[in-house]
């Protein structure tokens, strides 16, 4: 019996991602079991909360999920939280599969071949963001970033790529994850007066942008202000007056939301979570796909043993006959074929490190509402 545990942000800094991710997990199990389950038995889902790096929630949750016999644990959303538990999960010979970790650190992490992710490395997002900044004529960029695995990795990737294009990154400022007052950091940005500013953070980004607005360098000023996937989808929930965000743009690994809506998937996500997702669909498709990929790999392996499943995961995302759901992939396997799962957020084409070789990125913009206006979204593809 395939048993999946989830370690998703029901609470904490990334709790706005909890509804779409939890909904994606529930839908995946529902669709897998509607197609006959895995190896002839219903797949089992045990839900867990990841919290964030300021709370000691993830470790006891992982202990609980391992005790329930999880063959795979899906999560966390935060790269920093995953860093706290990856050794415990993979050391127990259990699959650790994140739908949202983007830190470059995981590409080379010693994970016993048991860590995977449907989210792309921020080496790609850093390149996309650097190109966008350069293309709009910015010569100098100030970067304010959260000092942990996610923030450091994306900030470094952005800096390296923007400087390779001939730009200057100054100032380049890290802040501690528990920082509450950002006056010194914003004062440094004011003094440097860069052409553009990039804020790489989580919920605290609302405080940062509010302080920037008070100093005259916020999104409504002449300075180009950009966010990223850690803050852009929910910035409006963390400022008192969302009008100060007008014009702020951001990048986010994401499948085209209009395509998801056209397939009815966003409606299904809303229906699978109590009270809906409040218009946030980030990483819902990637969570759905992570669990579906695990199930397909179990069918190919003919086993629910995590080590056997892990050995098949990369292969079911590439080089075979295309399929877009568990049922159609299972039919290919049953007929003796080789499935290539694209799913809701694909294609993925996993490389040996267990992560996508390429990804699409949503470029969103605020126009005064609490979330970015989907009518202003654009998408770029990077590999």
Secondary structure, 3 states (H helix, E strand, C coil): CCEEEEEECCCCCCHHHHHHHHHHHHHHHHHHHHCCCECCECCEEECCECCCCCCCCHHHHHHHHHHCCCCEEEECCCHHHHHHHHHHHHHCCCEEEECCCCCHHHHHCCCCCCEEECCCCHHHHHHHHHHHHHHCCCCEEEEEEECCHHHHHHHHHHHHHHHHCCCEEEEEEEECCCCCCCHHHHHHHHHHCCCEEEEECCCCHHHHHHHHHHCCCCCCCCCEEEECCCCHHHHHHHCCCHHHHCCCEEEEECCCHHHHHHCCHHHHHHHCCCCCCCCCCCCHHHHHHHHHHHHHHHHHHCCCCHHHHHHHHHHHHCCCEEECCHHHHHHHHHCCCCEEECCCCCCCCECCCCCECCEEEEEEECCCCCCCCHHHCEEEEEC
